[in-house]
Amino acid sequence: MKIKVCPVCSKEFPCYADEDGRTCWCELFPKIEINDALDCLCPDCLTNKVLEQGYSQNEIPKIESEKIVLIKVEEIKGSCPIFHKNDKIIIKNAQIDLENTVAICIHAIPSLVHFALALREGADPEKLGLTTEGDTAYMQCPDPGLPYTHGGTVIFSIKMIG
């Protein structure tokens, strides 16, 4: 699975194209002409394009979206032996997607997973006190870094995809 950004609405969504034997959700839609510059579209924008080209709502598949949480390393204060900037942890439904997750740190994951699950179920990150605005939460690992430890503090963003 890849996380793509829709060129029309800028929403992130999962793409399963080119995975071993797996059909991407978009292949269930009627085949339509799309400007090559647009690449892949999110389910909402693809639905709109299909409707614009004369298909009826009945011809559009009902896509059950997976609940995908993207945890991304935004910043590292000090050093971290596990993560690098932009590394990702992906949670699909109720499990960590090990094929698309770069690394897991036993110090960071307990702090992150409780809030990731709350966001997955629709909790507002602003009401949880994890952001000043928007739908992306921010947290950090518990390692305080120098002079207390040899590690560093990693700042993570957490948000729903799709």
Secondary structure as a PSIPRED ss2 file (coil, helix, strand):
# PSIPRED VFORMAT (PSIPRED V4.0)

   1 M C   1.000  0.000  0.000
   2 K E   0.000  0.000  1.000
   3 I E   0.000  0.000  1.000
   4 K E   0.000  0.000  1.000
   5 V E   0.000  0.000  1.000
   6 C C   1.000  0.000  0.000
   7 P C   1.000  0.000  0.000
   8 V C   1.000  0.000  0.000
   9 C C   1.000  0.000  0.000
  10 S C   1.000  0.000  0.000
  11 K C   1.000  0.000  0.000
  12 E E   0.000  0.000  1.000
  13 F E   0.000  0.000  1.000
  14 P E   0.000  0.000  1.000
  15 C E   0.000  0.000  1.000
  16 Y C   1.000  0.000  0.000
  17 A C   1.000  0.000  0.000
  18 D C   1.000  0.000  0.000
  19 E C   1.000  0.000  0.000
  20 D C   1.000  0.000  0.000
  21 G C   1.000  0.000  0.000
  22 R C   1.000  0.000  0.000
  23 T C   1.000  0.000  0.000
  24 C C   1.000  0.000  0.000
  25 W H   0.000  1.000  0.000
  26 C H   0.000  1.000  0.000
  27 E H   0.000  1.000  0.000
  28 L H   0.000  1.000  0.000
  29 F C   1.000  0.000  0.000
  30 P C   1.000  0.000  0.000
  31 K C   1.000  0.000  0.000
  32 I C   1.000  0.000  0.000
  33 E C   1.000  0.000  0.000
  34 I C   1.000  0.000  0.000
  35 N C   1.000  0.000  0.000
  36 D H   0.000  1.000  0.000
  37 A H   0.000  1.000  0.000
  38 L H   0.000  1.000  0.000
  39 D C   1.000  0.000  0.000
  40 C C   1.000  0.000  0.000
  41 L C   1.000  0.000  0.000
  42 C C   1.000  0.000  0.000
  43 P H   0.000  1.000  0.000
  44 D H   0.000  1.000  0.000
  45 C H   0.000  1.000  0.000
  46 L H   0.000  1.000  0.000
  47 T H   0.000  1.000  0.000
  48 N H   0.000  1.000  0.000
  49 K H   0.000  1.000  0.000
  50 V H   0.000  1.000  0.000
  51 L H   0.000  1.000  0.000
  52 E H   0.000  1.000  0.000
  53 Q C   1.000  0.000  0.000
  54 G C   1.000  0.000  0.000
  55 Y C   1.000  0.000  0.000
  56 S C   1.000  0.000  0.000
  57 Q H   0.000  1.000  0.000
  58 N H   0.000  1.000  0.000
  59 E H   0.000  1.000  0.000
  60 I C   1.000  0.000  0.000
  61 P C   1.000  0.000  0.000
  62 K C   1.000  0.000  0.000
  63 I C   1.000  0.000  0.000
  64 E C   1.000  0.000  0.000
  65 S C   1.000  0.000  0.000
  66 E C   1.000  0.000  0.000
  67 K C   1.000  0.000  0.000
  68 I E   0.000  0.000  1.000
  69 V E   0.000  0.000  1.000
  70 L E   0.000  0.000  1.000
  71 I E   0.000  0.000  1.000
  72 K E   0.000  0.000  1.000
  73 V E   0.000  0.000  1.000
  74 E E   0.000  0.000  1.000
  75 E E   0.000  0.000  1.000
  76 I E   0.000  0.000  1.000
  77 K E   0.000  0.000  1.000
  78 G E   0.000  0.000  1.000
  79 S C   1.000  0.000  0.000
  80 C C   1.000  0.000  0.000
  81 P C   1.000  0.000  0.000
  82 I C   1.000  0.000  0.000
  83 F C   1.000  0.000  0.000
  84 H C   1.000  0.000  0.000
  85 K C   1.000  0.000  0.000
  86 N C   1.000  0.000  0.000
  87 D C   1.000  0.000  0.000
  88 K E   0.000  0.000  1.000
  89 I E   0.000  0.000  1.000
  90 I E   0.000  0.000  1.000
  91 I E   0.000  0.000  1.000
  92 K E   0.000  0.000  1.000
  93 N C   1.000  0.000  0.000
  94 A C   1.000  0.000  0.000
  95 Q E   0.000  0.000  1.000
  96 I E   0.000  0.000  1.000
  97 D C   1.000  0.000  0.000
  98 L C   1.000  0.000  0.000
  99 E C   1.000  0.000  0.000
 100 N C   1.000  0.000  0.000
 101 T C   1.000  0.000  0.000
 102 V C   1.000  0.000  0.000
 103 A C   1.000  0.000  0.000
 104 I C   1.000  0.000  0.000
 105 C C   1.000  0.000  0.000
 106 I C   1.000  0.000  0.000
 107 H C   1.000  0.000  0.000
 108 A C   1.000  0.000  0.000
 109 I H   0.000  1.000  0.000
 110 P H   0.000  1.000  0.000
 111 S H   0.000  1.000  0.000
 112 L H   0.000  1.000  0.000
 113 V H   0.000  1.000  0.000
 114 H H   0.000  1.000  0.000
 115 F H   0.000  1.000  0.000
 116 A H   0.000  1.000  0.000
 117 L H   0.000  1.000  0.000
 118 A H   0.000  1.000  0.000
 119 L H   0.000  1.000  0.000
 120 R H   0.000  1.000  0.000
 121 E C   1.000  0.000  0.000
 122 G C   1.000  0.000  0.000
 123 A C   1.000  0.000  0.000
 124 D C   1.000  0.000  0.000
 125 P C   1.000  0.000  0.000
 126 E C   1.000  0.000  0.000
 127 K C   1.000  0.000  0.000
 128 L C   1.000  0.000  0.000
 129 G C   1.000  0.000  0.000
 130 L C   1.000  0.000  0.000
 131 T C   1.000  0.000  0.000
 132 T C   1.000  0.000  0.000
 133 E C   1.000  0.000  0.000
 134 G C   1.000  0.000  0.000
 135 D C   1.000  0.000  0.000
 136 T C   1.000  0.000  0.000
 137 A E   0.000  0.000  1.000
 138 Y E   0.000  0.000  1.000
 139 M E   0.000  0.000  1.000
 140 Q E   0.000  0.000  1.000
 141 C C   1.000  0.000  0.000
 142 P C   1.000  0.000  0.000
 143 D C   1.000  0.000  0.000
 144 P C   1.000  0.000  0.000
 145 G C   1.000  0.000  0.000
 146 L C   1.000  0.000  0.000
 147 P C   1.000  0.000  0.000
 148 Y C   1.000  0.000  0.000
 149 T C   1.000  0.000  0.000
 150 H C   1.000  0.000  0.000
 151 G C   1.000  0.000  0.000
 152 G E   0.000  0.000  1.000
 153 T E   0.000  0.000  1.000
 154 V E   0.000  0.000  1.000
 155 I E   0.000  0.000  1.000
 156 F E   0.000  0.000  1.000
 157 S E   0.000  0.000  1.000
 158 I E   0.000  0.000  1.000
 159 K E   0.000  0.000  1.000
 160 M E   0.000  0.000  1.000
 161 I E   0.000  0.000  1.000
 162 G C   1.000  0.000  0.000
